[in-house]
Structure formats: structure tokens, C-alpha cells
Amino acid sequence: MVYVKTPEEIEKIRAACAVVRDTFAYLGRHIAAGMTTKEVDTLVHDYIVQSGATPSSLGYCGFPGSACVSVNEVVVHGIPGDRVLKDGDIVSVDVTAEKDGYNGDACRTYCIGNVSPARRKLVRVTEECFFKGIEGLKAGTPLFDIGYRVQSHAEANGFGVVRSFVGHGIGRDMHEDPSVPNYGRKGTGMRLKAGMTICIEPMITQGSWRVKTLADGWTSVTEDGSAAAHYENTVLITEDGAEILTL
């Protein structure tokens, strides 16, 4: 069931999104080679809590971290632990915060030190895919137009588009309807409505788009071991456009 938010609910989502936005600003000043993914997670956890919010991921379906910290070949849901960030790595940090009963969600991929031009291009194009996805977005836009634009830009640059994981609605729950794929046929899908809040999150790979989940039940990696990047924002659909709430 798709939930159209009231103005009061939108303001609460906006406040949660502000915590997420500020968490990334803080993390960007501190994340560096030599840190473990658990240390990254601790920075996220402490900042969210100090901001009067709660890390939504912590304990979600048993997930043990406050953020998903995914390095290189890990596409999504990397469990924070003792993996050390190294010069040349790319690391996606997916953060969701709950405040006053509502959630905000976003992801950023950080370049650690001297990252290769090929990986930097992957990170750049993944972010571009998000902004391509929201071009012309407003009430009445067919849902799968988003994925069509994301897929077109990624594949034009020689990259793969993950199919196994998609974006989603967000509000009281971290994951709500509708699902928001990063692929699709233009002009199809439900028509978006003003007041919907959705997470658009391109997950793009250097090689094959196929992924596999490791034995821990969470960590999802590219089947061919190629690097992946992830960029996400929470977006509010309006009558005449779309507002990015986590920027």
C-alpha cells in the first residue's frame, strides 16, 4: 500500500532527513584509510544519537550495525567489522535515522585516498544516475521512468545496474511501498502522487550486474568481484517537481 504523507508527516520526515544529511557531512570529515568499517559505524551511531535520533538499521531484522558499510565489491548491506579501509578503496555508507517516529535514508560512496580513475568514474556516474533519475520527476510521472533514466545513463557508460535490490517508499517504516527499481521501461508503472516520499538509490557495478549474498545472510557482493557504488537520497514528490530531503 502506497502512503501519501500529510504536511505534518512530511515535516517529521524532513527532520529525520536532516540528521542523515548532517551525519554524512560529519563522516566525510573523518573517514580515512586505516579505519575499520566498525569504526565508521561507530561514528555514524554516535552522531545520530547525539542528534536526538535513532539509527534505524540497528537491530532491523537482526542487522548488527547502525549503518551498512560496503567496501569495493560489496554492493549493499556490508556488516561493520574489522575490515580495514585501504588507500584506493571505495566504501558505500548507507544511513537511516528515525526521529519522532519517521525515517530519513540516504547513501554515499566515499573514495579513500588514491582511488583509480576507473573507480572514480564509477562513483561519479552512480551519483549522476540519481540525478538523471529525478529529471522531470513530479506528480503524475510513471514510476518506472526513474529506473529507465538510471539504467540508460549507467549502461551508456559501460556499467551494470543491480536488479536484486531496489529503492523504496519511506515514512514511519524504513521500507514502504512502492518498490523503486533502477531499471525499467519508460512510461510504465504507477503514477506518482504528490506527498509520496521515496528513496531513489542507484546501485551500479563496474562489471556484471549480478550479485550474490554471503553466508552471513546480509553481505551482498558482485558475482564477478568487480567494484560497486551506491548513491541514495530521500525524495518528496510534489505537484510540480521533486524535493531532495537528504541534501
C-alpha positions in Angstrom: 0.0 0.0 0.0 1.4 3.4 -1.0 1.2 6.1 1.7 0.7 9.7 0.7 2.1 11.8 3.6 0.3 14.7 5.3 2.1 18.1 5.6 2.8 17.3 9.3 4.3 13.9 8.4 6.5 15.5 5.7 8.0 17.9 8.2 8.9 15.0 10.5 10.5 13.1 7.6 12.3 16.3 6.7 13.7 16.5 10.2 14.9 12.9 10.1 16.5 13.5 6.7 18.3 16.5 8.1 20.0 14.2 10.6 21.1 11.9 7.8 22.4 14.7 5.8 24.4 16.1 8.7 25.7 12.6 9.5 27.3 12.4 6.1 28.8 15.9 6.4 30.4 14.8 9.7 31.5 11.4 8.4 33.1 13.0 5.3 35.5 14.9 7.6 36.6 11.8 9.4 36.5 8.7 7.2 40.0 7.7 6.2 42.4 4.8 5.3 43.3 2.8 8.4 39.8 2.9 9.9 37.8 -0.3 10.3 34.3 -0.5 9.0 33.2 -0.9 12.6 34.9 2.5 13.5 32.9 4.0 10.6 29.8 2.6 12.0 30.6 3.9 15.5 31.0 7.5 14.1 27.6 7.2 12.4 25.9 5.7 15.5 27.3 8.4 17.9 26.4 11.3 15.6 22.8 10.1 15.0 22.2 9.6 18.8 23.8 12.9 19.7 21.4 14.5 17.2 18.4 13.2 19.1 17.6 10.4 16.6 17.9 6.6 16.4 19.9 4.5 13.9 17.0 2.7 12.1 19.3 -0.1 10.8 20.5 -1.2 14.2 18.6 -4.4 15.0 16.5 -4.2 11.8 15.7 -7.9 11.1 18.7 -8.6 13.2 21.2 -6.4 11.4 24.1 -5.7 13.9 25.2 -2.3 12.7 24.0 1.3 12.7 25.0 1.7 9.1 25.6 -0.6 6.2 29.3 -0.2 5.3 30.1 -1.8 1.9 33.7 -1.8 0.6 34.7 -2.3 -3.1 32.9 -5.5 -4.3 30.3 -5.3 -1.6 27.2 -3.8 -3.2 24.9 -3.4 -0.1 24.4 -4.5 3.5 28.0 -4.7 4.5 28.2 -5.6 8.2 30.5 -3.3 10.1 33.5 -5.2 11.4 37.3 -5.5 11.4 37.8 -4.9 7.6 40.3 -2.0 7.3 39.8 0.7 4.8 42.8 0.9 2.5 44.2 3.5 0.1 42.3 3.1 -3.2 39.1 1.6 -1.7 35.7 2.9 -2.3 33.2 2.5 0.5 29.4 3.0 0.4 27.8 4.0 3.7 24.1 3.6 3.9 22.5 5.5 6.8 18.9 5.6 8.0 17.8 7.7 11.0 14.5 7.7 12.8 13.3 10.8 14.6 9.8 11.3 16.2 8.6 8.1 14.6 9.7 8.9 11.0 12.7 7.9 8.9 15.2 9.5 6.5 17.5 7.4 4.4 20.5 8.0 2.1 23.8 6.5 0.9 27.1 8.0 -0.2 30.1 6.3 -1.7 33.4 7.7 -0.4 36.8 7.5 -2.2 39.6 6.6 0.2 42.9 8.1 -0.8 44.3 7.5 -4.2 41.4 5.8 -6.0 41.9 4.7 -9.6 40.3 6.8 -12.4 38.1 3.8 -13.3 36.7 3.6 -9.8 36.3 7.4 -9.5 34.3 7.3 -12.7 32.1 4.6 -11.3 31.4 6.7 -8.2 30.7 9.8 -10.3 28.4 8.1 -12.8 26.5 6.4 -9.9 25.7 9.8 -8.4 24.9 11.1 -11.9 22.4 8.2 -12.3 20.4 9.5 -9.3 20.1 13.0 -10.8 19.2 11.5 -14.2 16.5 9.5 -12.4 14.8 12.6 -10.9 14.8 14.6 -14.1 11.3 15.8 -14.8 10.0 13.9 -11.7 6.7 15.2 -10.4 3.2 14.1 -9.6 1.9 12.0 -12.5 5.3 10.7 -13.6 5.2 6.9 -14.3 7.3 5.2 -11.6 9.5 3.2 -14.0 10.6 6.3 -15.7 13.0 6.7 -12.8 14.7 3.3 -13.5 14.6 3.9 -17.2 16.7 7.0 -16.8 19.1 5.4 -14.3 19.6 2.3 -16.4 20.1 4.3 -19.6 22.9 6.5 -18.1 24.7 3.7 -16.3 24.7 1.4 -19.4 25.7 4.2 -21.7 28.9 4.5 -19.5 29.6 0.8 -19.7 28.4 -0.1 -16.2 25.9 -2.7 -14.8 22.7 -2.0 -12.9 21.9 -4.2 -10.0 18.4 -5.8 -10.2 18.3 -7.7 -6.9 18.0 -4.6 -4.8 15.8 -1.5 -5.4 14.7 1.8 -3.9 11.5 2.1 -1.8 9.0 4.2 -0.1 9.8 5.6 3.3 8.0 7.1 6.3 7.0 5.5 9.6 8.7 2.4 8.3 12.2 2.3 6.7 10.9 0.3 3.8 7.4 1.1 2.4 5.7 0.6 -0.9 6.3 1.3 -3.7 9.5 -0.5 -4.8 11.6 1.8 -7.0 13.8 -0.2 -9.4 16.9 1.2 -11.1 15.8 -0.3 -14.4 12.5 -0.3 -16.3 10.5 0.6 -19.4 9.7 4.3 -19.9 6.0 5.2 -19.5 5.1 2.3 -17.3 4.4 1.7 -13.6 2.1 3.5 -11.2 1.7 7.3 -11.5 3.5 9.1 -8.7 1.4 11.2 -6.3 2.2 14.5 -4.6 3.1 13.8 -0.9 4.8 10.5 -1.6 8.3 10.1 -0.1 10.6 7.6 -1.9 14.2 6.6 -1.8 15.9 6.5 -5.1 19.2 4.6 -4.9 21.2 3.6 -7.9 23.5 0.6 -7.2 25.9 0.4 -10.1 28.7 -2.1 -10.9 31.9 -2.0 -12.9 31.2 -5.4 -14.4 28.2 -7.8 -14.2 25.1 -6.6 -12.5 24.6 -10.0 -10.9 25.1 -10.2 -7.1 25.3 -13.0 -4.5 24.7 -12.9 -0.8 27.4 -14.3 1.5 26.8 -16.9 4.3 26.1 -14.2 6.9 22.8 -13.6 5.2 23.4 -9.9 4.7 26.6 -9.0 2.8 25.8 -8.9 -1.0 28.7 -8.8 -3.4 29.2 -8.7 -7.1 29.3 -12.2 -8.6 32.4 -11.3 -10.7 34.2 -9.4 -7.8 34.0 -6.0 -9.6 33.6 -2.8 -7.6 30.2 -1.3 -6.9 29.0 2.1 -5.9 25.7 3.2 -4.3 24.1 6.7 -4.1 20.8 7.4 -2.5 18.5 10.2 -1.3 15.0 10.5 0.1 12.8 12.4 -2.3 9.5 14.1 -1.8 7.2 14.2 -4.8 5.3 17.5 -5.3 2.7 18.6 -7.8 5.4 20.3 -10.0 8.6 18.6 -9.1 10.7 16.7 -6.6 12.5 17.9 -3.4 15.6 16.1 -2.3 15.3 15.9 1.5 18.7 14.5 2.3 20.7 17.2 0.6 
